[in-house]
Amino acid sequence: MRLPKPKSTNQIFIVFLLIIVTFQITVAIYSVAMINQTYRDSQDMNVVGTLRWLTQRLGRSSMQIMAGSSAAEVKSQIDTDITRANTILYALEHGDKTLDIKPATKQEYLEILATINISWAEYKDLVTSIKKGEINYSSPEIQRQTMTSLTTLSDAIVSDIDTYIYLTQEDLRTAIKDIALNAFVLAIISSLIIFFFWYRLLKNGILNPLNSLESAMYNLSDGNTLLKIPVQGSPEIQRTIMSYNSLSNSLHELVKSLTHELNSIVTFNSELIQLSYELLEITTKATEDNLISPLQDKNSDTTISLVKKISNACEEISIELESISKETQLSNVHPVAAKTREQVESFKSQLTRLTQTQSSTISLLDNINKRTTYLLQTSLATAAYADNIRYRLEHWEKNMSLQEVLKLKQMDQEMWKQRVHLYLLGYGTINLDEILNETVCRLGHWIYNHGQGYFNNHPRFRSLMEHHTKYHETAIRILDMGITHREISEELAILEHFSQLISIDLQELEKIATSDEY
């Protein structure tokens, strides 16, 4: 059997990947922004470091001029350094795209810049004066004071710059820590999101279907063939589930087939037992009515009448067996049935030839007895075959619908009745507890257990219990009387009467089970 193609799970993976990619892009954008901010902080620190270096070089250049150097390149260098320093200070306060510097916003930075600007203004003026030679260095005292002022202002500027650099480094370290912390938090969140979707995918695609499959297989092993699993999960799991559903359907069809076969065999066996009783009636009546002597004359009215009666009975037997064989195909199921039909056809031919030959009536009755024995042996074998099928159905019975169970109970009743009849006719054995105790037989066990749970005190169910009890009481009386056919014929009629009432009760309960009354 080709299984249908399972549904693809590509859409689930695509959605899952889109979510992961989107989240990773968000994390990347945030990380780039934080790194860019860190870069700008480091750029500010580099520029401030340049300012520090320029301040110190201006001091050294001024010292050279004070020492008597009048080189033009030294003075030119002082002008260049002052211009660069002014540019850097302006950029730190107001920002500069060329230097990739943003204006300072924090209060501590602005305060330090304000202090640097004050010191820088004095320092710049002093350096400019030295460059232009506006200070008389002939006096050692003036020279010493000038150098002291130059050093003090330079040290103050450098100290403030170092403070600015320190604050920038602290901000940079803080930013790096924030990036690391945020990256760690985002990694945890990303891992949780991935784990959540992975778990949902695993749960919906594998775990849930496998749990459903395990539960269904447990129920199947317990006899429940009606439970079907929704097709879900990965393609491999879907194929496994579809295989299970196919197996469950096959087993359900097998149970239905076995039930139908059991019903056919039970019906066939009832016909065999009925035919056996008819033949027994013929031989018993012939013996008790002392018809053997008149039958010696094959032309007598009694002989002709009895032969016609037996011929008609065998004709009916043959037709019924043929009908049963065609309807149930028991010739394929149980070879004994086909052989029985052949024996009855042979018996019919012998009865036909009786009107044309000198065969004795006693020989005819012996032949009837032999055929009756064969029919009863066939019935016993058929009953054993039916018991085997019924045993196979016991495992599935508790998961059948109530209607199916009630049909099965009708067959149980008929099979039990057949075993009782065969036992009374001297064929087979029977568990006497099933007769003496009405709760031991299959029908009685169901009545006093599950049946009460289904119907409780329903009038029809109470009627079933009453008829079942009387059926057992009649069977017990028959056993007490012995197994002679003539002595128990009336009790057998009563037994058959209660058996029919039980069947009617079960049929009515089956109708109730399908109605709104149940």
BAPA-44354 format. One record per residue (C-alpha): x, y, z; residue in three letters. Coordinates in steps of 0.1 Angstrom, whole numbers, plus 2048, in hexadecimal, padded with zeros to 3 digits. Each point is the difference from the previous one (the first is absolute). Layout:
XYZALA...
% end
This chain:
800800800MET80F8227F5ARG7FF81981CLEU7F68257F8PRO81D8197FELYS803811822PRO7FE826804LYS8218127FESER80E81381ETHR8148197EBASN7E981D80AGLN8087FB825ILE8258017FAPHE7FD81F7EAILE7ED81381BVAL8187F481APHE81E80B7ECLEU7F18227F8LEU7FA806825ILE8247F7808ILE80F8157E4VAL7EB81E80ATHR80B7FD824PHE8247FC7F6GLN7FE81F7EAILE7F281481DTHR81C7F4816VAL81A8097E5ALA7F18237FBILE801807826TYR8247F3802SER80B8167E3VAL7F181E811ALA8117F8820MET8217FA7EFILE7FD8217ECASN7FA813821GLN81F7EF80FTHR81480A7E1TYR7F5824804ARG80A800824ASP8227F27F7SER80381A7E5GLN7F981C819ASP81B7F1816MET8198007E3ASN7F88257F8VAL80480A824VAL8217EE801GLY80B8147E2THR7F7820813LEU8157F481DARG81D7FA7E9TRP7FC8227EFLEU800812822THR8207EF80BGLN8118087DEARG7F6825803LEU811801822GLY8207F17F2ARG7FF8187E2SER7FB81D817SER81E7F5815MET8157FF7E1GLN7F78247F8ILE80780B823MET8227EE7FEALA8098177E3GLY7F47ED7E1SER7F28167E6SER7FB7E67E5ALA7E28087E9ALA7F57DC7FFGLU7FC7FE826VAL7E981F7FFLYS7ED7F17E2SER7FC7E0813GLN7F281481EILE7E68107E9ASP7F67DE7F1THR7FD7F0822ASP7EB81C80EILE7E87FE7E2THR7FD7DA803ARG7FA803826ALA7E581A7FAASN7EF7EA7E7THR8007E2817ILE7F281481DLEU7E480E7EATYR7F97DC7F3ALA7FE7F2823LEU7E681B809GLU7EC8027E1HIS8087E17ECGLY8127FB7DFASP7F77E97E3LYS8238027F2THR80E7F2820LEU7E27EA805ASP7FA80F822ILE7DE807810LYS7FB81D818PRO8047F8825ALA7DF7FD812THR8097F4822LYS80381A81BGLN8227F480CGLU80E8027DETYR7F48237FBLEU80E80B821GLU8227F27F8ILE8008107DELEU7F782180FALA81E7FE818THR8167F67E3ILE7F481D7EBASN80981981CILE8227F1805SER8057FD7DBTRP7F88257FAALA81B80B819GLU8187E67F4TYR7FB80A7DBLYS804825808ASP8207F8813LEU80E7EB7E4VAL7F781A7E7THR81281B814SER81F7EB803ILE7FF7FA7DALYS7FD8257F9LYS81B809818GLY7E9816815GLU8107F4820ILE82380D80BASN8157E280ATYR81E81580ASER7F57FE824SER8047DD80EPRO7E3806817GLU7E98087E4ILE80C7E27ECGLN7FB7EA81FARG7DD80D805GLN7F77FB7DCTHR80D7DC7FFMET7ED7F9821THR7E080E7F1SER8057ED7E0LEU8067DF813THR7E3806817THR7E78077E5LEU80D7E37EBSER7FD7E881DASP7DD80D808ALA7F57FA7DCILE8107DE7FFVAL7F07F7821SER7DE80A7F4ASP8057ED7E0ILE80B7E1813ASP7E0803815THR7EC8037DFTYR8127E27F2ILE7FA7EC821TYR7DA8087FELEU8007F67DBTHR8127DF809GLN7E77F981BGLU7E38067E8ASP8117EA7E7LEU8047E4819ARG7DC80480BTHR7F57FF7DCALA8147E07FAILE7F17F081FLYS7DD80A7F4ASP8077F17DEILE80C7E0810ALA7E37FF818LEU7E68087E5ASN8107E67E9ALA7FE7E681BPHE7DC809808VAL7F78007DBLEU8127DE7FCALA7EC7F281DILE7DF80E7F2ILE80A7F37DDSER8087DE80ESER7DF7FF813LEU7ED8097E1ILE8127E77EBILE7FB7E581BPHE7DB809803PHE7FA7FD7DBPHE8157E17FETRP7ED7F081DTYR7DF80A7F0ARG80B7F17DFLEU80D7E1811LEU7E17FD816LYS7E78067E4ASN8147EE7E5GLY80D7E2813ILE7F77FD825LEU7DB8057FFASN7FB7EA7E1PRO8167E5810LEU7EC802821ASN7E07FD7ECSER80E7E37EDLEU80B7EF821GLU7DE805810SER7EE7F37E1ALA8167E17FDMET7F97F9825TYR7DB8037F9ASN8047EA7E1LEU8127E5815SER7E3803818ASP7E77F97E4GLY7F68237F5ASN8008017D9THR7EA81F7FDLEU81A81980DLEU8108147E4LYS81D819803ILE8008227EFPRO81B8017E6VAL81981A80DGLN825805806GLY81E7FC7E9SER7FC7EC7DFPRO8107E1810GLU7E880281EILE7E28067E9GLN8097E17ECARG8027EC820THR7DF80D80CILE7EF7F87DEMET80F7DD802SER7F17FB822TYR7DE80D7F5ASN8017E87E3SER8087E4817LEU7E480A818SER7E88007E3ASN80B7DE7F5SER7FC7F2823LEU7DE80F803HIS7F57F07DFGLU80F7DF80CLEU7EB802820VAL7E18087EBLYS8087E37E9SER8057E881DLEU7DF80B80FTHR7EE7FA7DFHIS8117DE7FCGLU7F67F6823LEU7DC80A7FAASN8007EB7E0SER80F7E2811ILE7E880281EVAL7E28027E8THR80E7E27ECPHE8057EC81FASN7DC80780CSER7F47F27DFGLU8157E1805LEU7F37FA823ILE7DC8067F4GLN8057E77E3LEU80E7E7819SER7E1803816TYR7E97FB7E2GLU8127E07F6LEU7FF7F4824LEU7DB807801GLU7FB7EB7E2ILE8137E280DTHR7F2803823THR7DC8017F3LYS8067E37E9ALA80D7EB81DTHR7E780A81AGLU7E27FD7E9ASP80B7DC7F5ASN80180A7DCLEU81D7E97F7ILE7EB7E17F8SER7E88127E8PRO81E8107F0LEU80D7DE7F5GLN7E78027E4ASP80E81C7EALYS7DF8037EEASN7EB806820SER7F0821806ASP814805820THR8217FA7EETHR7F88187E4ILE7F381A818SER81F7FE816LEU8188007E2VAL7EF81F7F2LYS802811822LYS8257F8803ILE8068097DCSER7EF822805ASN814806820ALA8217F87EECYS7F68167E3GLU7FB81D818GLU8217F7812ILE8128007DFSER7F18227F5ILE808810822GLU8237F4800LEU80680C7DDGLU7F1822809SER81680381FILE81F7F57EDSER7FA81B7E5LYS7F881C818GLU81D7FA818THR8197EE7E9GLN8067E781CLEU80D7E77E7SER81F8157FEASN800808826VAL7F97DD80DHIS8047E27EAPRO7E97EB816VAL7E18157F4ALA8067F67DCALA8047DC809LYS7E0801815THR7ED80C7E2ARG80E7E47EAGLU7F67E681BGLN7DC80E800VAL7FF7FF7DAGLU80B7DB803SER7E57F981APHE7E68107EALYS80A7EA7E3SER7FE7E1816GLN7DC80A80ALEU7F78047DCTHR80D7DE7F7ARG7ED7F181DLEU7E08017EBTHR8117ED7E5GLN8147E5812THR7FA7E681BGLN81481281BSER7F27FA822SER7F381C816THR8177F681DILE81E8067E9SER7F08227F7LEU7FD80A825LEU8237F5807ASP80C8167E3ASN7EB81D80EILE8117FA822ASN8228007F1LYS7F98207EDARG7F2810820THR8207F7813THR81480F7E4TYR7EB820801LEU805802826LEU8267FA7FDGLN80181B7E6THR7EC817817SER8197F981CLEU81D8097EAALA7EF81F7F4THR7F980B824ALA8247FB808ALA80A8167E2TYR7E781A80BALA80E800824ASP8238067F1ASN7F381F7EDILE7EE80C81FARG81F7FD815TYR8138157E6ARG7E581B804LEU801802826GLU81F8167FEHIS7ED81A7EBTRP7DE7FD811GLU80581B81BLYS80781A7E6ASN7E27F87EAMET7E28167FESER7E27F6815LEU7ED7F67E1GLN81C7E97F5GLU8037F1823VAL7DA7F9801LEU8037EE7DFLYS81D7EC80DLEU7EC7F781FLYS7E47F27E9GLN81A7EA7F0MET80D7F6823ASP7DD7F580AGLN7FC7EC7E0GLU8227EF804MET7F97F8824TRP7DE7F17F7LYS8117EB7E5GLN8197F2819ARG7E47F7817VAL7ED7EE7E5HIS81F7ED7F4LEU8087F6824TYR7DC7F4805LEU8037EB7E0LEU8217F080DGLY8198157EDTYR81B81580EGLY80480D824THR7F481E812ILE80B81381FASN7E57F8818LEU807820813ASP7F38137E2GLU7DF7EF805ILE7FD7FF825LEU80C824805ASN7EF8197E9GLU81C81A805THR81C7E97F1VAL7F57FD7DCCYS80B81C7E8ARG7DD8107FFLEU7FB7FE825GLY82280F808HIS7F781D7EATRP7DD80480EILE80C802824TYR81E8167F9ASN8018187E2HIS7DB7FB7F7GLY7F480F821GLN81781D7FBGLY7F18077DETYR7DB7FB807PHE7FD7FE826ASN7DB7FA808ASN7F18047DDHIS7E17EA7FDPRO80D7EE7E1ARG8217F8812PHE7ED7F281EARG7ED7EB7E7SER8217F37F2LEU80C7F7823MET7E07EE808GLU7FF7EC7DFHIS8257F8804HIS7FA7F3824THR7E37EA7F4LYS8157F37E3TYR81A7F3819HIS7E67F2817GLU7F17EC7E2THR8237F47F6ALA8067F4824ILE7DF7EC800ARG8097F07DFILE8217F580ELEU7EE7F181EASP7EA7EC7E9MET81C7F07ECGLY8078037DBILE7E67E97F1THR7F18137E3HIS7DC7F6804ARG7FF808825GLU80D8237FDILE7EF80B7E0SER7E7816812GLU81B810815GLU8158067E1LEU7E28137F1ALA7FF815820ILE8258067FDLEU7FC80B7DCGLU7E481780AHIS81581281APHE81D8017E7SER7EA8127E7GLN7F481881BLEU825808809ILE8078077DBSER7E28177FEILE80B812820ASP8238057F2LEU7F280D7DFGLN7EA819812GLU81D80C816LEU8148057E0GLU7E48177F3LYS800812821ILE8258067FEALA7FC8127DFTHR7E381580BSER7FC820815ASP7F47EB81DGLU8237F3807TYR
% end
